[in-house]
Amino acid sequence: MEDESEFHLFTRCHLARSCWDTVGNVDYNSSNSLLDWLELNFNTKADNDLCLLISICWKIWEARNEKIWNQKIFNASHICLSAANLLSEWNTANLPMNFSRIPATLTKWTSPPTLMYKLNVDAALDINNKRMGFGFALRDSTGALVAARSAPYFRLFMPNEAEAMGVKEALKWVKSMNMDNLQVESDCLQVINGINSDLTISSFDLILNDVRKLASCFTNICFLFVKRSANRVAHILAREALSLSECSDCYSVPFPSIARALSMDLT
């Protein structure tokens, strides 16, 4: 049995290698020391991929401590998702607030302009059961609920991919109702920035391309970043979707679970 060292922990043990296989394109065979391995990655990887690699290393270290001290065992999928979530939260917290697409006032839900509809979208993850939930809330310019949906999804993606997939599924839902003139709001800044640009953003760019294609079907549509406090209704719907076996919709008359949040948005 090989003695534990940092090099073994991050490149040689089965759990670490499962993590790197999950992420893909991480060479753990060519280096003979931790310093060599880090230097290889720092010299060959893009900044986004390197940040994810470092985040996974941190989560591997946490998993190692949880196993030793608390007898808890985490698999590679859990570690990679936790790392991606950590990185997403760090990026959001450290983005400059003078970015032109980030209205500083969108901390509270506001009604869309006359003749427009506002579509709030959120995603929730259930790592243990390997599933996701999406929440969509469509309201008119008076703030009245037009329709809402809690949608379960029986696969598990990285957090940013889940948020992008939620926007994609929400647009498909609204398109099926033959509605137009949309303001789409999400509390995932990286998704909104990605939709509004042509940049390649890590592995979820293919989903963003699907979102852009769907958006082209609408005559009038825009995408906005909002704080979680302005996205409460969609958040509740997404959390509820985690316990559903199929989509649940309401029209005009809201689910009891979101009635209070809808009322609070209008005060």
C-alpha positions as CSV (number, residue, x, y, z in Angstrom):
1,M,0.0,0.0,0.0
2,E,1.4,3.4,-1.1
3,D,2.0,5.9,1.7
4,E,-0.3,8.9,1.5
5,S,1.4,12.1,0.3
6,E,0.0,15.2,-1.5
7,F,1.2,13.7,-4.8
8,H,-0.6,10.4,-4.1
9,L,-3.7,12.2,-2.8
10,F,-4.2,14.4,-5.9
11,T,-2.9,12.2,-8.7
12,R,-2.5,8.5,-7.7
13,C,-5.4,7.5,-5.5
14,H,-8.5,6.0,-7.2
15,L,-10.8,8.8,-6.1
16,A,-8.6,11.6,-7.5
17,R,-8.2,9.7,-10.8
18,S,-12.0,9.3,-11.0
19,C,-12.4,13.0,-10.5
20,W,-9.9,13.8,-13.3
21,D,-11.6,11.3,-15.6
22,T,-14.9,12.9,-14.9
23,V,-13.6,16.4,-15.8
24,G,-11.6,15.0,-18.8
25,N,-8.3,16.1,-20.3
26,V,-6.3,15.9,-17.1
27,D,-3.0,14.0,-17.4
28,Y,-2.1,12.2,-14.1
29,N,0.4,9.7,-15.5
30,S,3.2,11.9,-16.9
31,S,4.5,13.6,-13.7
32,N,6.8,12.2,-11.0
33,S,6.0,14.8,-8.3
34,L,3.2,17.1,-7.3
35,L,5.3,20.2,-8.3
36,D,5.8,18.7,-11.8
37,W,2.1,17.9,-12.1
38,L,1.1,21.4,-11.1
39,E,3.6,23.0,-13.4
40,L,2.3,20.9,-16.3
41,N,-1.2,22.0,-15.7
42,F,-0.3,25.7,-15.1
43,N,1.6,25.7,-18.5
44,T,-1.1,23.9,-20.6
45,K,-4.5,24.8,-19.3
46,A,-6.7,27.8,-19.8
47,D,-7.5,29.9,-16.8
48,N,-11.1,28.6,-16.4
49,D,-10.0,25.0,-16.5
50,L,-7.1,25.6,-14.1
51,C,-9.4,27.2,-11.6
52,L,-11.7,24.2,-11.7
53,L,-8.7,21.9,-11.3
54,I,-7.6,23.8,-8.1
55,S,-11.2,23.8,-6.8
56,I,-11.3,20.0,-7.3
57,C,-8.0,19.6,-5.4
58,W,-9.5,21.5,-2.5
59,K,-12.6,19.3,-2.5
60,I,-10.5,16.2,-2.7
61,W,-8.7,17.4,0.4
62,E,-12.0,18.1,2.2
63,A,-13.3,14.6,1.2
64,R,-10.1,13.0,2.6
65,N,-10.7,14.8,5.9
66,E,-14.4,13.9,6.0
67,K,-13.5,10.2,5.5
68,I,-10.8,10.2,8.3
69,W,-12.6,12.3,10.9
70,N,-16.3,11.7,10.2
71,Q,-16.4,8.4,8.3
72,K,-18.2,10.1,5.4
73,I,-17.4,8.9,1.9
74,F,-18.0,11.1,-1.2
75,N,-17.7,9.9,-4.8
76,A,-16.1,11.7,-7.7
77,S,-19.3,13.1,-9.1
78,H,-20.1,14.7,-5.8
79,I,-16.6,16.2,-5.5
80,C,-16.7,17.6,-9.1
81,L,-20.1,19.1,-8.7
82,S,-19.2,20.7,-5.3
83,A,-16.0,22.1,-6.8
84,A,-17.9,23.6,-9.8
85,N,-20.4,25.1,-7.4
86,L,-17.6,26.6,-5.2
87,L,-16.0,28.1,-8.3
88,S,-19.3,29.5,-9.6
89,E,-20.0,31.2,-6.2
90,W,-16.5,32.6,-6.1
91,N,-16.7,34.0,-9.6
92,T,-20.0,35.6,-8.9
93,A,-18.8,37.2,-5.7
94,N,-15.7,38.6,-7.3
95,L,-17.0,40.0,-10.6
96,P,-16.7,43.8,-11.0
97,M,-20.0,45.5,-10.4
98,N,-19.5,48.0,-13.2
99,F,-20.2,45.4,-15.9
100,S,-22.6,46.9,-18.4
101,R,-25.1,44.0,-18.3
102,I,-25.6,44.0,-14.5
103,P,-28.2,46.5,-13.4
104,A,-27.3,47.3,-9.8
105,T,-30.9,47.9,-8.9
106,L,-32.2,44.4,-9.7
107,T,-32.3,43.1,-6.1
108,K,-36.1,43.1,-6.0
109,W,-38.6,41.8,-8.6
110,T,-40.0,44.5,-10.9
111,S,-42.8,44.3,-13.5
112,P,-41.8,44.2,-17.1
113,P,-42.8,47.1,-19.4
114,T,-46.3,47.2,-20.9
115,L,-47.0,44.4,-23.4
116,M,-44.0,42.5,-22.2
117,Y,-43.8,39.3,-20.1
118,K,-41.2,38.5,-17.5
119,L,-39.9,34.9,-17.3
120,N,-38.0,34.0,-14.1
121,V,-35.9,30.8,-14.2
122,D,-34.0,28.9,-11.6
123,A,-32.4,25.4,-11.2
124,A,-31.9,23.2,-8.1
125,L,-29.6,20.2,-7.7
126,D,-30.1,17.0,-5.7
127,I,-26.6,15.5,-5.8
128,N,-27.5,12.4,-3.7
129,N,-30.3,11.4,-6.0
130,K,-28.5,12.6,-9.2
131,R,-31.4,14.8,-10.4
132,M,-32.2,18.4,-11.0
133,G,-35.3,20.6,-10.7
134,F,-36.3,23.7,-12.8
135,G,-38.6,26.5,-11.8
136,F,-40.3,28.9,-14.3
137,A,-42.6,31.8,-13.5
138,L,-44.2,33.9,-16.3
139,R,-45.8,37.2,-15.3
140,D,-47.3,40.1,-17.2
141,S,-46.7,43.9,-16.9
142,T,-49.1,44.2,-14.0
143,G,-47.2,41.5,-12.0
144,A,-50.0,39.0,-12.4
145,L,-49.0,35.3,-12.8
146,V,-49.6,34.0,-16.3
147,A,-48.2,30.5,-15.8
148,A,-45.7,28.6,-13.6
149,R,-44.0,25.3,-13.9
150,S,-42.0,23.0,-11.7
151,A,-40.0,20.6,-13.9
152,P,-38.0,17.6,-12.7
153,Y,-35.0,16.5,-14.8
154,F,-33.5,13.1,-14.2
155,R,-29.9,13.8,-14.9
156,L,-27.3,15.8,-13.0
157,F,-25.2,18.5,-14.5
158,M,-22.6,21.0,-13.2
159,P,-24.3,24.0,-11.6
160,N,-23.8,26.4,-14.4
161,E,-24.9,23.8,-17.0
162,A,-28.0,23.2,-14.9
163,E,-28.8,26.9,-14.8
164,A,-28.3,27.1,-18.6
165,M,-30.4,24.0,-19.2
166,G,-33.1,25.6,-17.1
167,V,-33.2,28.7,-19.4
168,K,-33.3,26.4,-22.4
169,E,-36.2,24.3,-21.0
170,A,-38.0,27.5,-20.0
171,L,-37.8,29.0,-23.5
172,K,-39.1,25.7,-25.0
173,W,-42.0,25.9,-22.5
174,V,-42.9,29.5,-23.4
175,K,-42.5,28.8,-27.1
176,S,-45.0,26.0,-26.9
177,M,-47.5,28.5,-25.6
178,N,-46.9,30.8,-28.6
179,M,-45.9,33.7,-26.5
180,D,-43.4,36.5,-27.3
181,N,-42.0,39.8,-25.9
182,L,-40.0,38.3,-23.1
183,Q,-37.6,39.5,-20.4
184,V,-35.8,36.4,-19.1
185,E,-34.2,36.7,-15.7
186,S,-31.8,34.3,-14.0
187,D,-29.7,34.7,-10.8
188,C,-26.7,32.9,-12.5
189,L,-24.5,35.6,-13.8
190,Q,-22.2,33.4,-15.9
191,V,-25.2,32.1,-17.9
192,I,-26.6,35.5,-18.6
193,N,-23.1,36.8,-19.6
194,G,-22.6,33.7,-21.8
195,I,-26.0,34.1,-23.6
196,N,-25.3,37.8,-24.2
197,S,-21.9,37.2,-25.8
198,D,-20.3,34.9,-28.4
199,L,-17.5,33.8,-26.0
200,T,-16.8,30.1,-25.4
201,I,-17.5,29.5,-21.7
202,S,-16.2,26.2,-20.6
203,S,-18.2,23.0,-21.2
204,F,-21.7,24.5,-21.1
205,D,-21.2,26.6,-24.2
206,L,-23.2,24.0,-26.3
207,I,-26.2,24.5,-24.0
208,L,-25.8,28.3,-24.4
209,N,-25.8,27.8,-28.2
210,D,-29.1,26.0,-27.9
211,V,-30.5,28.9,-25.8
212,R,-29.4,31.4,-28.5
213,K,-31.1,29.3,-31.2
214,L,-34.3,29.2,-29.2
215,A,-34.1,32.9,-28.5
216,S,-33.9,33.6,-32.2
217,C,-37.5,32.3,-32.5
218,F,-38.8,35.2,-30.5
219,T,-39.4,38.6,-32.0
220,N,-38.5,40.5,-28.8
221,I,-36.4,39.0,-26.0
222,C,-33.7,40.0,-23.6
223,F,-31.8,38.2,-20.8
224,L,-31.1,39.9,-17.5
225,F,-29.2,39.0,-14.3
226,V,-31.0,39.4,-11.0
227,K,-30.1,38.7,-7.4
228,R,-31.6,35.7,-5.7
229,S,-34.0,38.0,-3.8
230,A,-35.6,39.0,-7.1
231,N,-35.9,35.4,-8.2
232,R,-37.7,33.8,-5.2
233,V,-40.7,32.4,-7.0
234,A,-38.6,30.5,-9.6
235,H,-36.3,29.3,-6.8
236,I,-39.3,27.8,-4.8
237,L,-40.6,26.1,-8.0
238,A,-37.2,24.6,-8.7
239,R,-36.8,23.2,-5.2
240,E,-40.3,21.7,-5.4
241,A,-39.4,20.0,-8.7
242,L,-36.8,17.9,-7.0
243,S,-39.6,15.8,-5.4
244,L,-41.8,15.5,-8.5
245,S,-42.0,12.6,-11.0
246,E,-43.3,14.8,-13.8
247,C,-43.9,18.5,-14.7
248,S,-46.5,20.4,-12.7
249,D,-48.1,23.5,-14.2
250,C,-50.4,26.2,-13.0
251,Y,-52.1,29.0,-15.0
252,S,-53.3,32.3,-13.5
253,V,-54.1,30.8,-10.1
254,P,-50.7,30.1,-8.4
255,F,-49.6,27.1,-6.5
256,P,-50.1,27.7,-2.7
257,S,-46.4,27.4,-2.2
258,I,-45.6,30.5,-4.3
259,A,-48.6,32.7,-3.4
260,R,-46.8,34.5,-0.6
261,A,-43.6,35.1,-2.7
262,L,-45.7,36.4,-5.6
263,S,-47.4,38.8,-3.2
264,M,-44.1,40.0,-1.7
265,D,-42.8,40.8,-5.1
266,L,-45.6,43.3,-5.6
267,T,-45.0,45.2,-2.3
